[in-house]
Amino acid sequence: MITNVYAPFSLSVHLVICIVATLFYGYMFIRKKYSYYFTLILAFDLTLFTQMNISKSAFYFLTIIEIFLIILMLISMVRVSRKNKKLSDNDKSNKKAYLDLKSFNDKNV
């Protein structure tokens, strides 16, 4: 079987990897609703174009799109991480305030 010079795997192996990645990240996207999972799906599936006999300019364009998607994914992951940290900090402060109020009420009863 002839492998394209831009793709390190044969089409069948590449297709299996893309299907598994799409199913996994699709499940995670539905479950957690984070946009970077959808971006990962696009990035994985766009690599299938390397299996076609594309020109060098199309390959470089695909490379630029992949880099853009990876940067977009990283930005989205950082935003989600910061948001989750802020929510976690709020939960800790709310829990501390609740415990302080509870101990205050226990002392006064």
N, CA, C and O atoms as a GROMACS GRO file, in nm:
protein
  436
    1MET      N    1   0.084  -0.119   0.000
    1MET     CA    2   0.000   0.000   0.000
    1MET      C    3   0.089   0.125   0.000
    1MET      O    4   0.183   0.135   0.079
    2ILE      N    5   0.059   0.216  -0.085
    2ILE     CA    6   0.137   0.339  -0.098
    2ILE      C    7   0.086   0.440   0.005
    2ILE      O    8  -0.034   0.463   0.016
    3THR      N    9   0.180   0.500   0.078
    3THR     CA   10   0.146   0.601   0.177
    3THR      C   11   0.185   0.737   0.121
    3THR      O   12   0.291   0.752   0.060
    4ASN      N   13   0.101   0.834   0.143
    4ASN     CA   14   0.128   0.970   0.099
    4ASN      C   15   0.249   1.023   0.174
    4ASN      O   16   0.271   0.985   0.289
    5VAL      N   17   0.328   1.108   0.110
    5VAL     CA   18   0.449   1.161   0.173
    5VAL      C   19   0.418   1.252   0.291
    5VAL      O   20   0.505   1.272   0.376
    6TYR      N   21   0.297   1.308   0.298
    6TYR     CA   22   0.260   1.398   0.406
    6TYR      C   23   0.198   1.324   0.524
    6TYR      O   24   0.186   1.381   0.633
    7ALA      N   25   0.157   1.201   0.505
    7ALA     CA   26   0.090   1.126   0.611
    7ALA      C   27   0.180   1.011   0.659
    7ALA      O   28   0.228   0.932   0.578
    8PRO      N   29   0.202   1.002   0.789
    8PRO     CA   30   0.289   0.897   0.840
    8PRO      C   31   0.222   0.760   0.847
    8PRO      O   32   0.290   0.659   0.862
    9PHE      N   33   0.090   0.755   0.835
    9PHE     CA   34   0.016   0.629   0.844
    9PHE      C   35  -0.054   0.599   0.714
    9PHE      O   36  -0.073   0.686   0.629
   10SER      N   37  -0.092   0.472   0.699
   10SER     CA   38  -0.176   0.437   0.584
   10SER      C   39  -0.316   0.492   0.608
   10SER      O   40  -0.349   0.532   0.720
   11LEU      N   41  -0.396   0.496   0.504
   11LEU     CA   42  -0.530   0.554   0.515
   11LEU      C   43  -0.615   0.480   0.618
   11LEU      O   44  -0.687   0.543   0.695
   12SER      N   45  -0.606   0.348   0.620
   12SER     CA   46  -0.691   0.272   0.714
   12SER      C   47  -0.654   0.301   0.860
   12SER      O   48  -0.742   0.318   0.943
   13VAL      N   49  -0.526   0.307   0.891
   13VAL     CA   50  -0.482   0.338   1.027
   13VAL      C   51  -0.520   0.481   1.063
   13VAL      O   52  -0.569   0.508   1.173
   14HIS      N   53  -0.497   0.570   0.971
   14HIS     CA   54  -0.530   0.711   0.993
   14HIS      C   55  -0.680   0.729   1.017
   14HIS      O   56  -0.721   0.804   1.104
   15LEU      N   57  -0.760   0.659   0.939
   15LEU     CA   58  -0.905   0.667   0.952
   15LEU      C   59  -0.952   0.613   1.088
   15LEU      O   60  -1.039   0.672   1.151
   16VAL      N   61  -0.894   0.502   1.132
   16VAL     CA   62  -0.930   0.446   1.263
   16VAL      C   63  -0.894   0.543   1.374
   16VAL      O   64  -0.974   0.564   1.466
   17ILE      N   65  -0.776   0.601   1.369
   17ILE     CA   66  -0.734   0.698   1.472
   17ILE      C   67  -0.829   0.818   1.474
   17ILE      O   68  -0.869   0.863   1.581
   18CYS      N   69  -0.865   0.869   1.357
   18CYS     CA   70  -0.956   0.984   1.350
   18CYS      C   71  -1.095   0.950   1.400
   18CYS      O   72  -1.159   1.032   1.467
   19ILE      N   73  -1.144   0.830   1.370
   19ILE     CA   74  -1.277   0.790   1.417
   19ILE      C   75  -1.278   0.776   1.568
   19ILE      O   76  -1.370   0.824   1.635
   20VAL      N   77  -1.176   0.711   1.624
   20VAL     CA   78  -1.167   0.696   1.770
   20VAL      C   79  -1.157   0.832   1.837
   20VAL      O   80  -1.225   0.858   1.937
   21ALA      N   81  -1.073   0.920   1.784
   21ALA     CA   82  -1.058   1.053   1.842
   21ALA      C   83  -1.188   1.132   1.832
   21ALA      O   84  -1.226   1.203   1.926
   22THR      N   85  -1.257   1.122   1.718
   22THR     CA   86  -1.383   1.194   1.700
   22THR      C   87  -1.489   1.144   1.798
   22THR      O   88  -1.561   1.224   1.857
   23LEU      N   89  -1.498   1.013   1.814
   23LEU     CA   90  -1.596   0.958   1.908
   23LEU      C   91  -1.564   0.999   2.051
   23LEU      O   92  -1.653   1.039   2.126
   24PHE      N   93  -1.438   0.989   2.090
   24PHE     CA   94  -1.399   1.023   2.227
   24PHE      C   95  -1.421   1.171   2.256
   24PHE      O   96  -1.486   1.206   2.354
   25TYR      N   97  -1.367   1.256   2.171
   25TYR     CA   98  -1.380   1.400   2.196
   25TYR      C   99  -1.523   1.449   2.172
   25TYR      O  100  -1.566   1.547   2.233
   26GLY      N  101  -1.598   1.382   2.085
   26GLY     CA  102  -1.739   1.414   2.069
   26GLY      C  103  -1.817   1.383   2.195
   26GLY      O  104  -1.902   1.461   2.238
   27TYR      N  105  -1.787   1.268   2.255
   27TYR     CA  106  -1.851   1.232   2.383
   27TYR      C  107  -1.815   1.334   2.491
   27TYR      O  108  -1.902   1.378   2.567
   28MET      N  109  -1.687   1.373   2.498
   28MET     CA  110  -1.644   1.470   2.598
   28MET      C  111  -1.708   1.607   2.573
   28MET      O  112  -1.743   1.678   2.668
   29PHE      N  113  -1.723   1.644   2.446
   29PHE     CA  114  -1.787   1.772   2.414
   29PHE      C  115  -1.934   1.771   2.458
   29PHE      O  116  -1.982   1.869   2.516
   30ILE      N  117  -2.004   1.662   2.432
   30ILE     CA  118  -2.144   1.652   2.473
   30ILE      C  119  -2.155   1.650   2.625
   30ILE      O  120  -2.246   1.709   2.682
   31ARG      N  121  -2.062   1.581   2.689
   31ARG     CA  122  -2.068   1.566   2.834
   31ARG      C  123  -2.030   1.693   2.909
   31ARG      O  124  -2.100   1.733   3.002
   32LYS      N  125  -1.920   1.756   2.868
   32LYS     CA  126  -1.869   1.870   2.943
   32LYS      C  127  -1.898   2.006   2.881
   32LYS      O  128  -1.891   2.108   2.950
   33LYS      N  129  -1.932   2.009   2.753
   33LYS     CA  130  -1.967   2.133   2.682
   33LYS      C  131  -1.851   2.233   2.670
   33LYS      O  132  -1.874   2.353   2.660
   34TYR      N  133  -1.728   2.184   2.669
   34TYR     CA  134  -1.614   2.273   2.651
   34TYR      C  135  -1.582   2.281   2.502
   34TYR      O  136  -1.572   2.179   2.434
   35SER      N  137  -1.565   2.402   2.452
   35SER     CA  138  -1.546   2.422   2.308
   35SER      C  139  -1.414   2.364   2.257
   35SER      O  140  -1.403   2.334   2.138
   36TYR      N  141  -1.315   2.348   2.344
   36TYR     CA  142  -1.187   2.298   2.294
   36TYR      C  143  -1.196   2.151   2.251
   36TYR      O  144  -1.112   2.105   2.173
   37TYR      N  145  -1.294   2.077   2.299
   37TYR     CA  146  -1.312   1.940   2.250
   37TYR      C  147  -1.358   1.942   2.105
   37TYR      O  148  -1.314   1.859   2.025
   38PHE      N  149  -1.445   2.034   2.070
   38PHE     CA  150  -1.489   2.046   1.932
   38PHE      C  151  -1.373   2.088   1.842
   38PHE      O  152  -1.360   2.040   1.730
   39THR      N  153  -1.289   2.178   1.892
   39THR     CA  154  -1.171   2.221   1.817
   39THR      C  155  -1.076   2.104   1.793
   39THR      O  156  -1.018   2.092   1.686
   40LEU      N  157  -1.062   2.017   1.893
   40LEU     CA  158  -0.979   1.898   1.876
   40LEU      C  159  -1.036   1.804   1.770
   40LEU      O  160  -0.961   1.744   1.693
   41ILE      N  161  -1.168   1.792   1.767
   41ILE     CA  162  -1.230   1.708   1.664
   41ILE      C  163  -1.196   1.762   1.525
   41ILE      O  164  -1.157   1.685   1.436
   42LEU      N  165  -1.209   1.892   1.507
   42LEU     CA  166  -1.175   1.952   1.377
   42LEU      C  167  -1.028   1.930   1.342
   42LEU      O  168  -0.995   1.896   1.228
   43ALA      N  169  -0.941   1.950   1.440
   43ALA     CA  170  -0.798   1.935   1.414
   43ALA      C  171  -0.763   1.791   1.375
   43ALA      O  172  -0.685   1.770   1.282
   44PHE      N  173  -0.820   1.694   1.445
   44PHE     CA  174  -0.794   1.555   1.409
   44PHE      C  175  -0.848   1.521   1.271
   44PHE      O  176  -0.778   1.461   1.189
   45ASP      N  177  -0.971   1.559   1.245
   45ASP     CA  178  -1.033   1.519   1.119
   45ASP      C  179  -0.974   1.590   0.997
   45ASP      O  180  -0.972   1.534   0.888
   46LEU      N  181  -0.925   1.711   1.016
   46LEU     CA  182  -0.862   1.781   0.903
   46LEU      C  183  -0.732   1.713   0.859
   46LEU      O  184  -0.688   1.732   0.745
   47THR      N  185  -0.671   1.636   0.948
   47THR     CA  186  -0.548   1.566   0.908
   47THR      C  187  -0.573   1.461   0.802
   47THR      O  188  -0.480   1.416   0.736
   48LEU      N  189  -0.698   1.421   0.784
   48LEU     CA  190  -0.729   1.322   0.679
   48LEU      C  191  -0.700   1.377   0.539
   48LEU      O  192  -0.678   1.300   0.446
   49PHE      N  193  -0.700   1.509   0.525
   49PHE     CA  194  -0.670   1.567   0.394
   49PHE      C  195  -0.526   1.538   0.349
   49PHE      O  196  -0.495   1.547   0.230
   50THR      N  197  -0.440   1.504   0.444
   50THR     CA  198  -0.303   1.471   0.405
   50THR      C  199  -0.296   1.338   0.331
   50THR      O  200  -0.195   1.308   0.267
   51GLN      N  201  -0.402   1.258   0.338
   51GLN     CA  202  -0.405   1.130   0.266
   51GLN      C  203  -0.432   1.150   0.117
   51GLN      O  204  -0.404   1.061   0.036
   52MET      N  205  -0.484   1.265   0.082
   52MET     CA  206  -0.510   1.294  -0.060
   52MET      C  207  -0.381   1.345  -0.124
   52MET      O  208  -0.291   1.392  -0.055
   53ASN      N  209  -0.373   1.336  -0.251
   53ASN     CA  210  -0.259   1.392  -0.322
   53ASN      C  211  -0.281   1.542  -0.337
   53ASN      O  212  -0.332   1.589  -0.438
   54ILE      N  213  -0.241   1.615  -0.234
   54ILE     CA  214  -0.260   1.759  -0.236
   54ILE      C  215  -0.128   1.827  -0.271
   54ILE      O  216  -0.020   1.770  -0.254
   55SER      N  217  -0.140   1.947  -0.319
   55SER     CA  218  -0.020   2.022  -0.356
   55SER      C  219   0.051   2.072  -0.231
   55SER      O  220  -0.005   2.069  -0.121
   56LYS      N  221   0.172   2.118  -0.248
   56LYS     CA  222   0.248   2.172  -0.135
   56LYS      C  223   0.180   2.295  -0.076
   56LYS      O  224   0.179   2.314   0.046
   57SER      N  225   0.123   2.379  -0.163
   57SER     CA  226   0.058   2.500  -0.111
   57SER      C  227  -0.065   2.462  -0.027
   57SER      O  228  -0.091   2.525   0.075
   58ALA      N  229  -0.141   2.360  -0.070
   58ALA     CA  230  -0.256   2.314   0.008
   58ALA      C  231  -0.210   2.253   0.140
   58ALA      O  232  -0.275   2.271   0.243
   59PHE      N  233  -0.099   2.181   0.136
   59PHE     CA  234  -0.044   2.124   0.259
   59PHE      C  235  -0.002   2.233   0.356
   59PHE      O  236  -0.030   2.222   0.475
   60TYR      N  237   0.063   2.337   0.308
   60TYR     CA  238   0.103   2.447   0.396
   60TYR      C  239  -0.018   2.523   0.450
   60TYR      O  240  -0.018   2.567   0.564
   61PHE      N  241  -0.121   2.538   0.367
   61PHE     CA  242  -0.245   2.602   0.412
   61PHE      C  243  -0.309   2.518   0.523
   61PHE      O  244  -0.355   2.573   0.623
   62LEU      N  245  -0.311   2.386   0.505
   62LEU     CA  246  -0.364   2.296   0.608
   62LEU      C  247  -0.281   2.305   0.735
   62LEU      O  248  -0.336   2.299   0.845
   63THR      N  249  -0.151   2.319   0.722
   63THR     CA  250  -0.064   2.334   0.838
   63THR      C  251  -0.097   2.462   0.915
   63THR      O  252  -0.102   2.461   1.038
   64ILE      N  253  -0.121   2.571   0.843
   64ILE     CA  254  -0.157   2.698   0.907
   64ILE      C  255  -0.291   2.684   0.980
   64ILE      O  256  -0.308   2.735   1.090
   65ILE      N  257  -0.387   2.615   0.916
   65ILE     CA  258  -0.517   2.594   0.981
   65ILE      C  259  -0.501   2.511   1.108
   65ILE      O  260  -0.561   2.542   1.211
   66GLU      N  261  -0.419   2.406   1.101
   66GLU     CA  262  -0.395   2.321   1.218
   66GLU      C  263  -0.330   2.401   1.332
   66GLU      O  264  -0.369   2.387   1.447
   67ILE      N  265  -0.233   2.482   1.300
   67ILE     CA  266  -0.168   2.565   1.402
   67ILE      C  267  -0.268   2.661   1.464
   67ILE      O  268  -0.270   2.680   1.585
   68PHE      N  269  -0.352   2.722   1.381
   68PHE     CA  270  -0.456   2.812   1.430
   68PHE      C  271  -0.552   2.738   1.524
   68PHE      O  272  -0.587   2.790   1.630
   69LEU      N  273  -0.593   2.617   1.486
   69LEU     CA  274  -0.685   2.540   1.570
   69LEU      C  275  -0.620   2.502   1.703
   69LEU      O  276  -0.686   2.503   1.807
   70ILE      N  277  -0.492   2.468   1.700
   70ILE     CA  278  -0.422   2.434   1.824
   70ILE      C  279  -0.411   2.556   1.915
   70ILE      O  280  -0.431   2.545   2.036
   71ILE      N  281  -0.380   2.671   1.858
   71ILE     CA  282  -0.374   2.794   1.938
   71ILE      C  283  -0.512   2.827   1.995
   71ILE      O  284  -0.524   2.864   2.112
   72LEU      N  285  -0.615   2.814   1.913
   72LEU     CA  286  -0.752   2.838   1.959
   72LEU      C  287  -0.790   2.742   2.072
   72LEU      O  288  -0.854   2.782   2.169
   73MET      N  289  -0.749   2.617   2.059
   73MET     CA  290  -0.776   2.518   2.163
   73MET      C  291  -0.705   2.555   2.293
   73MET      O  292  -0.764   2.547   2.400
   74LEU      N  293  -0.580   2.594   2.284
   74LEU     CA  294  -0.503   2.631   2.403
   74LEU      C  295  -0.564   2.753   2.472
   74LEU      O  296  -0.574   2.756   2.595
   75ILE      N  297  -0.604   2.852   2.395
   75ILE     CA  298  -0.669   2.971   2.453
   75ILE      C  299  -0.798   2.930   2.524
   75ILE      O  300  -0.825   2.977   2.635
   76SER      N  301  -0.875   2.844   2.461
   76SER     CA  302  -1.001   2.798   2.521
   76SER      C  303  -0.974   2.720   2.649
   76SER      O  304  -1.046   2.735   2.748
   77MET      N  305  -0.870   2.637   2.649
   77MET     CA  306  -0.837   2.559   2.769
   77MET      C  307  -0.793   2.649   2.884
   77MET      O  308  -0.830   2.625   2.999
   78VAL      N  309  -0.717   2.752   2.854
   78VAL     CA  310  -0.674   2.846   2.958
   78VAL      C  311  -0.794   2.920   3.014
   78VAL      O  312  -0.804   2.939   3.136
   79ARG      N  313  -0.884   2.963   2.928
   79ARG     CA  314  -1.005   3.033   2.975
   79ARG      C  315  -1.089   2.944   3.067
   79ARG      O  316  -1.135   2.988   3.172
   80VAL      N  317  -1.108   2.819   3.026
   80VAL     CA  318  -1.186   2.726   3.108
   80VAL      C  319  -1.116   2.700   3.240
   80VAL      O  320  -1.180   2.693   3.345
   81SER      N  321  -0.985   2.685   3.235
   81SER     CA  322  -0.909   2.662   3.357
   81SER      C  323  -0.922   2.778   3.454
   81SER      O  324  -0.944   2.759   3.573
   82ARG      N  325  -0.909   2.900   3.402
   82ARG     CA  326  -0.923   3.018   3.488
   82ARG      C  327  -1.064   3.029   3.545
   82ARG      O  328  -1.083   3.064   3.662
   83LYS      N  329  -1.162   3.000   3.462
   83LYS     CA  330  -1.301   3.007   3.508
   83LYS      C  331  -1.326   2.903   3.617
   83LYS      O  332  -1.389   2.933   3.718
   84ASN      N  333  -1.277   2.782   3.596
   84ASN     CA  334  -1.295   2.677   3.697
   84ASN      C  335  -1.222   2.710   3.826
   84ASN      O  336  -1.271   2.681   3.935
   85LYS      N  337  -1.104   2.771   3.814
   85LYS     CA  338  -1.029   2.809   3.934
   85LYS      C  339  -1.104   2.917   4.011
   85LYS      O  340  -1.111   2.914   4.134
   86LYS      N  341  -1.159   3.014   3.937
   86LYS     CA  342  -1.235   3.121   4.002
   86LYS      C  343  -1.358   3.063   4.073
   86LYS      O  344  -1.389   3.102   4.185
   87LEU      N  345  -1.427   2.970   4.007
   87LEU     CA  346  -1.543   2.906   4.069
   87LEU      C  347  -1.502   2.825   4.192
   87LEU      O  348  -1.572   2.824   4.293
   88SER      N  349  -1.389   2.758   4.182
   88SER     CA  350  -1.339   2.680   4.294
   88SER      C  351  -1.303   2.771   4.412
   88SER      O  352  -1.335   2.739   4.526
   89ASP      N  353  -1.238   2.883   4.384
   89ASP     CA  354  -1.204   2.978   4.489
   89ASP      C  355  -1.330   3.036   4.553
   89ASP      O  356  -1.335   3.053   4.675
   90ASN      N  357  -1.431   3.064   4.472
   90ASN     CA  358  -1.559   3.114   4.525
   90ASN      C  359  -1.625   3.009   4.613
   90ASN      O  360  -1.680   3.041   4.718
   91ASP      N  361  -1.619   2.883   4.570
   91ASP     CA  362  -1.678   2.775   4.650
   91ASP      C  363  -1.606   2.762   4.784
   91ASP      O  364  -1.669   2.742   4.888
   92LYS      N  365  -1.472   2.774   4.782
   92LYS     CA  366  -1.396   2.765   4.907
   92LYS      C  367  -1.431   2.879   5.000
   92LYS      O  368  -1.448   2.859   5.120
   93SER      N  369  -1.441   3.001   4.945
   93SER     CA  370  -1.474   3.116   5.030
   93SER      C  371  -1.617   3.106   5.081
   93SER      O  372  -1.645   3.144   5.195
   94ASN      N  373  -1.710   3.055   4.998
   94ASN     CA  374  -1.848   3.037   5.042
   94ASN      C  375  -1.856   2.931   5.150
   94ASN      O  376  -1.931   2.946   5.247
   95LYS      N  377  -1.780   2.823   5.134
   95LYS     CA  378  -1.778   2.717   5.233
   95LYS      C  379  -1.720   2.767   5.364
   95LYS      O  380  -1.771   2.736   5.472
   96LYS      N  381  -1.611   2.847   5.356
   96LYS     CA  382  -1.550   2.904   5.476
   96LYS      C  383  -1.647   2.998   5.545
   96LYS      O  384  -1.659   2.996   5.667
   97ALA      N  385  -1.718   3.079   5.468
   97ALA     CA  386  -1.816   3.171   5.526
   97ALA      C  387  -1.929   3.092   5.592
   97ALA      O  388  -1.978   3.130   5.698
   98TYR      N  389  -1.970   2.984   5.529
   98TYR     CA  390  -2.076   2.901   5.586
   98TYR      C  391  -2.030   2.837   5.717
   98TYR      O  392  -2.103   2.836   5.816
   99LEU      N  393  -1.906   2.784   5.716
   99LEU     CA  394  -1.854   2.722   5.838
   99LEU      C  395  -1.835   2.825   5.949
   99LEU      O  396  -1.861   2.795   6.066
  100ASP      N  397  -1.790   2.945   5.914
  100ASP     CA  398  -1.775   3.052   6.014
  100ASP      C  399  -1.911   3.089   6.073
  100ASP      O  400  -1.924   3.108   6.194
  101LEU      N  401  -2.012   3.099   5.988
  101LEU     CA  402  -2.147   3.133   6.034
  101LEU      C  403  -2.203   3.020   6.120
  101LEU      O  404  -2.269   3.045   6.221
  102LYS      N  405  -2.177   2.897   6.079
  102LYS     CA  406  -2.227   2.782   6.155
  102LYS      C  407  -2.161   2.777   6.292
  102LYS      O  408  -2.229   2.754   6.392
  103SER      N  409  -2.029   2.798   6.297
  103SER     CA  410  -1.961   2.794   6.426
  103SER      C  411  -2.007   2.913   6.514
  103SER      O  412  -2.017   2.900   6.636
  104PHE      N  413  -2.036   3.026   6.453
  104PHE     CA  414  -2.086   3.141   6.527
  104PHE      C  415  -2.223   3.109   6.587
  104PHE      O  416  -2.250   3.139   6.703
  105ASN      N  417  -2.309   3.046   6.505
  105ASN     CA  418  -2.443   3.009   6.554
  105ASN      C  419  -2.436   2.901   6.662
  105ASN      O  420  -2.514   2.902   6.757
  106ASP      N  421  -2.341   2.807   6.647
  106ASP     CA  422  -2.326   2.702   6.747
  106ASP      C  423  -2.280   2.758   6.880
  106ASP      O  424  -2.323   2.711   6.986
  107LYS      N  425  -2.194   2.860   6.877
  107LYS     CA  426  -2.146   2.922   7.000
  107LYS      C  427  -2.255   3.001   7.070
  107LYS      O  428  -2.260   3.007   7.193
  108ASN      N  429  -2.343   3.060   6.992
  108ASN     CA  430  -2.446   3.147   7.050
  108ASN      C  431  -2.572   3.070   7.091
  108ASN      O  432  -2.662   3.128   7.151
  109VAL      N  433  -2.579   2.944   7.058
  109VAL     CA  434  -2.699   2.868   7.094
  109VAL      C  435  -2.684   2.802   7.226
  109VAL      O  436  -2.776   2.733   7.272
   0.00000   0.00000   0.00000
